[in-house]
């Protein structure tokens, strides 16, 4: 974990979570930049070229990194919270409206209709915590609906329309 953890302060810490809304190859290129100032410029270019307006980009950037920090606080286990599946969904979609838990399964609902597959995410616990692995680690179930929702949401982030739209 970084020295600023759970906050995101350095250019490297800001660049890494962009993996969720950037093309993989472009993100890899960005992460290869070793100079901190150049990396910060690349991050700013990414946001401004996609969102457009500087004021709007600032609002989107603030929201994105607030969620990254919250994901770190809420979902960290053996890795930083933003790197977990729950952290990723939290960053992209925000806090769920409802959370239903069973022994090894969790459902996050973003609607009053908790049966609507377009508004729900399901997580499976990969192993029960024990003395050697004391963490609850959940993996999101991926389906075509999941991939469609994530794609739509990343487009909202890239364009800045996330400020007007919620799931």
LOFI-483739 format. One line per field, with one value per residue (C-alpha): x, z, y. Coordinates in steps of 0.2 Angstrom, whole numbers, plus 5000, padded with zeros to 4 digits. Each point is the difference from the previous one (the first is absolute). Example, Ala and Ser with C-alpha at 12.3 -4.5 7.8 and 13.67 -1.06 7.14 Angstrom:
<nodes>
X	(5062 5006)
Z	(5039 4997)
Y	(4978 5017)
</nodes>
This chain:
<nodes>
X	(5000 5006 5006 4984 4988 4985 5001 5005 5013 5015 4999 5003 4986 4988 5005 4998 4981 4997 5001 4981 4996 5015 5004 5012 5014 4999 5000 5016 5008 4995 5007 5017 5003 5013 5001 4987 4997 4997 4989 4989 4999 4995 4986 4994 5000 4990 4986 5000 5000 4985 4990 5003 4997 5013 4987 4990 5016 5005 4983 5001 5018 4995 4986 5010 5014 4988 4993 5018 5004 4983 5004 5016 4992 4986 5007 5018 5006 5016 5000 4995 4981 4999 5008 4986 4985 4989 5011 4999 4981 4999 5011 4991 4982 5001 4993 4986 4982 4998 5012 4994 5011 5000 5014 5011 4991 4996 4988 5002 4984 4999 4981 4984 4998 5013 4996 5004 5017 5004 5001 5008 5017 5004 5016 5006 5011 5016 5004 4994 5012 5012 5015 5012 4988 4990 4992 4983 5004 4985 5001 4986 4990 5004 4986 4996 4989 5014 5012 4986 4997 5018 5003 4986 5006 5018 4993 4991 5016 5010 4988 4996 4982 5002 4996 4982 4997 4998 4997)
Z	(5000 4996 5014 4997 5002 5000 4991 4983 4998 4988 4981 5001 5013 4989 4984 5006 5003 4983 4994 5002 4988 4988 4985 5007 4987 5004 5018 4998 4991 5013 5014 4991 5002 5014 5002 5013 4991 4983 5008 5008 4983 4991 5014 4997 4981 5002 5010 4990 4983 5005 5011 4991 5012 5013 5014 4996 4999 5017 5007 4992 5006 5018 5000 4992 5013 5015 4995 4998 5018 5007 4991 5009 5017 4997 4990 5004 5005 4994 4986 4999 4999 4983 4993 5006 4990 5013 4999 4981 5001 5013 4990 4984 5007 5018 5016 4997 5006 5008 5005 5003 5008 5002 5006 4984 4989 4999 4989 4997 4993 4992 4998 5011 4989 5007 4986 4986 4992 4993 5017 5011 5002 5008 5010 5005 5015 4993 5017 5018 5011 5011 5010 4984 4990 5011 4986 4992 4982 4988 4981 4989 4989 4982 4986 4984 5010 5012 4985 4992 5016 5003 4982 5001 5017 4994 4986 5012 5010 4984 4994 5016 4999 5016 5009 4993 4999 5013 4998)
Y	(5000 5018 5012 5010 4985 5001 5017 5002 5014 4996 4999 4981 4997 5010 4991 4983 5000 5007 4982 4999 5013 5000 4989 4987 5004 5019 4996 4989 5014 5013 4989 4998 5019 5001 5019 5006 5017 4991 4987 5014 5009 4984 4998 5017 4998 4984 5009 5016 4992 4989 5011 5016 5015 5003 5003 4985 4989 5007 4994 4983 4998 5004 4988 4986 5002 5002 4983 4992 5006 4994 4983 4999 5004 4987 4986 4998 4983 4992 5013 5018 5002 5008 4984 4989 4996 5008 5015 5001 4999 5013 5012 4998 5000 5007 4993 4987 5004 4983 4987 4982 4987 4982 4989 5000 5012 5018 5010 5019 5008 5017 4999 4997 4985 4988 4987 5011 4993 5017 5008 4986 4994 4983 4996 4983 4997 4991 4992 5001 5010 4989 5003 4999 5011 5012 5010 4999 5001 5001 4998 5008 4988 5005 4998 5009 5011 5005 5004 5010 5010 5003 5006 5012 5007 5002 5010 5011 5003 5004 5013 5008 4995 4990 5017 4999 4982 4986 4981)
</nodes>
